[in-house]
Every structure is written in C-alpha cells, then in structure tokens.
Amino acid sequence: MAKRPALQPYGKPHNDSGIAAYATGPGWIALEFKHGGCYRYDANAPGARHVAEMTRLARAGDGLNTYLNQHVREHYAERLW
C-alpha cells in the first residue's frame, strides 16, 4: 500500500475499544490502534473471510476488537506505521 489510507473513526466517541480508526478497500482493511500503529489485513493475511467479517464489524462500529483478539491476533499483512 503506497499511500496512507484515509481513516475514519471506529465506533462511538469514548468507546473502550483499542481500535481508533479504520479504512477499507477492495479486499483489504487497515486498522489504526489507540496505542499507535496501523496495520493492513488482506486476503493473504489473515484471509478473505476474516477481512470480510472485520469490514462488517468496522462499519457496524462494534465487536471488531473482540473479533481481532479471538480470531486474528498478530496475523496481519503489513505494518503501515
């Protein structure tokens, strides 16, 4: 991913999630964490099924951090920053 994706805030203000913001595109999702760092997930890591579910949860604004902790963990495609 050559350029920095345009991120949108995740969830409601003052949520207790570790995820601050996200961006999506064809077959990928990028997540920026409150502790710092932004990671891209795609069909290669952790896989298309997980990316689809992560995208759904991101758009819903709820459950994404739990899903990451239970199913994805450190399995990302690339650290963006």
N, C-alpha and C positions, 0 to 999 in steps of 0.2 A: 504494500500500500504506500504509494509515493507521497501523497499529501495527507495532512492532518484532517480527519473526518470532522464534519460539523456535528457537534454533540448536542443532544437535548437532555434536559434534566430527567432523572429517573424518579418515579414515584411522587408522592406528595411532599411538600416542604416539611422539613424536620422529621423525615422518616428515619427509622432506625437501621436501614439497610447500609451495607458497606459500599454499595454502588452509588456513585454520584450522578453519572450521565451515561448515555449510550448513543450509538449511531448504527444504522443498518444499511445494507446494500444488497445487491444480488448475491445470495449465498454466503453472506458474512454478517457478523455483528461485532462491534467494538464496544468495550466497556471501560469506563474510567472509574477508578475506585477512590473513595474518600481518603484513603491512606496515601494516595498517589499512585501513579502508574496507570497505563491504559493498555489493554490487550485486545488483539483481534482473534476471533474464533471463526473457523470456516469449515468447509466440507472435509478437509484433510485432518483437522484437529479442532474440535472433538468429533466432528461428523455432521452431516446434513440434518439428521434427525434432531440432534441436540441444538444446533443453530436455529432450526425452525421453532423449537419449543422456547429457547431463550428469547427469540424475537417476539413471540407471542406474549411472554411474561413481561418483557420490557415495555411493550405497548400497553399492556394492562396496568402497569405500574405497581405490580405486587407479585411476590413469590420468586423473583429472579435470584436473589442472593441465596435463598434456601436451595433452589434447584442447582445452582453452581456448586454449593457445598456438598450436596448429595450425589451429583452425577458427573460433574466436570472437573472440579478441583483445579489442579495445575495444568490441565491438558489444553493449552491454547496454541494457536498457530504462530503468533508473533507478538512480542512486546513492542508497542509503538512508541512509548515514552515512559 
